[in-house]
């Protein structure tokens, strides 16, 4: 997502990707050379305080995997480190109630 954002929006000059150590190492190894300096990678445990002050925090496919309590803790850790004007964008899968008219493949994908 950070590569696509950096390529589409040249005005975004600093994007920081946080994830498990092995994940950010893989991302860093695959980063197109033209984005070096604009996109950086940082190992981070989201159950720890957020060390980066940012304008926007994008959480992609995080909370759906955690309980309500853990999701709240993850978000609280970000909120504590935010600037007053910062925003949080959640990108998640939404599970809808079962509909018999949907194909079983489409429903399985959603769940």
C-alpha positions as CSV (number, residue, x, y, z in Angstrom):
1,X,0.0,0.0,0.0
2,X,2.8,2.4,0.8
3,X,4.4,1.9,-2.6
4,X,1.2,2.6,-4.4
5,X,0.5,5.7,-2.3
6,X,4.1,7.0,-2.9
7,X,3.9,6.4,-6.6
8,X,0.4,8.0,-6.9
9,X,1.1,11.0,-4.6
10,X,4.5,12.6,-5.2
11,X,3.6,15.1,-2.4
12,X,3.8,12.3,0.2
13,X,7.5,12.6,1.1
14,X,7.7,10.3,4.2
15,X,5.8,7.1,4.5
16,X,6.7,4.7,7.4
17,X,5.7,1.1,7.3
18,X,5.5,-0.7,10.6
19,X,5.1,-4.4,11.1
20,X,6.8,-7.5,12.4
21,X,10.6,-7.4,11.9
22,X,10.6,-10.2,9.2
23,X,7.8,-8.4,7.3
24,X,9.5,-5.0,7.2
25,X,12.7,-6.7,6.1
26,X,10.9,-8.3,3.2
27,X,9.2,-5.0,2.3
28,X,12.5,-3.1,2.4
29,X,14.2,-5.7,0.2
30,X,11.4,-5.3,-2.4
31,X,11.1,-1.5,-2.3
32,X,11.7,0.1,-5.7
33,X,14.9,2.1,-5.7
34,X,13.1,5.3,-6.8
35,X,11.2,5.3,-3.5
36,X,14.2,5.0,-1.2
37,X,14.1,7.9,1.1
38,X,10.4,8.4,0.9
39,X,9.3,5.0,2.1
40,X,11.0,3.5,5.2
41,X,10.4,0.4,7.3
42,X,10.3,0.1,11.1
43,X,9.7,-3.0,13.2
44,X,7.0,-2.2,15.7
45,X,4.8,-4.1,18.1
46,X,1.5,-2.3,18.1
47,X,0.9,-3.3,21.7
48,X,3.7,-0.8,22.6
49,X,3.4,3.0,22.4
50,X,3.5,4.5,18.9
51,X,6.9,6.1,18.4
52,X,6.1,7.9,15.1
53,X,4.3,11.3,15.0
54,X,2.3,11.2,11.7
55,X,-0.4,13.1,10.0
56,X,-2.2,9.9,9.0
57,X,-2.0,6.3,10.4
58,X,-3.3,3.7,8.1
59,X,-4.1,0.4,9.8
60,X,-4.6,-2.2,7.1
61,X,-6.1,-5.6,8.0
62,X,-5.1,-5.3,11.7
63,X,-8.2,-5.2,14.0
64,X,-10.2,-8.0,12.4
65,X,-7.7,-10.4,13.8
66,X,-8.0,-9.2,17.4
67,X,-10.6,-9.1,20.1
68,X,-12.4,-5.9,20.8
69,X,-10.3,-5.3,23.9
70,X,-7.0,-5.9,22.0
71,X,-8.2,-3.7,19.1
72,X,-9.0,-0.9,21.5
73,X,-5.5,-1.2,23.0
74,X,-3.8,-1.1,19.6
75,X,-5.8,2.1,18.7
76,X,-5.2,3.6,22.1
77,X,-1.4,3.2,21.6
78,X,-1.7,5.2,18.4
79,X,-3.9,7.8,19.8
80,X,-1.5,8.5,22.7
81,X,1.2,9.3,20.1
82,X,-0.9,11.3,17.7
83,X,-0.6,15.0,16.9
84,X,-3.9,16.9,17.5
85,X,-4.6,17.1,13.7
86,X,-3.7,13.4,13.0
87,X,-6.2,10.9,11.5
88,X,-6.5,7.1,11.7
89,X,-7.7,5.2,8.7
90,X,-8.9,1.7,9.2
91,X,-8.8,-0.6,6.2
92,X,-10.6,-3.8,7.2
93,X,-12.8,-6.6,5.8
94,X,-16.4,-6.2,6.7
95,X,-18.4,-9.4,7.3
96,X,-22.0,-9.0,6.3
97,X,-24.9,-11.2,7.4
98,X,-25.4,-14.3,5.4
99,X,-27.5,-13.9,2.3
100,X,-28.8,-17.0,0.5
101,X,-28.7,-15.2,-2.8
102,X,-24.9,-14.7,-2.6
103,X,-22.8,-17.4,-4.1
104,X,-21.1,-19.6,-1.5
105,X,-17.7,-18.6,-3.0
106,X,-18.3,-14.9,-2.5
107,X,-19.6,-15.5,1.0
108,X,-16.6,-17.7,1.9
109,X,-14.3,-14.9,0.6
110,X,-16.0,-12.3,2.8
111,X,-15.8,-14.5,5.9
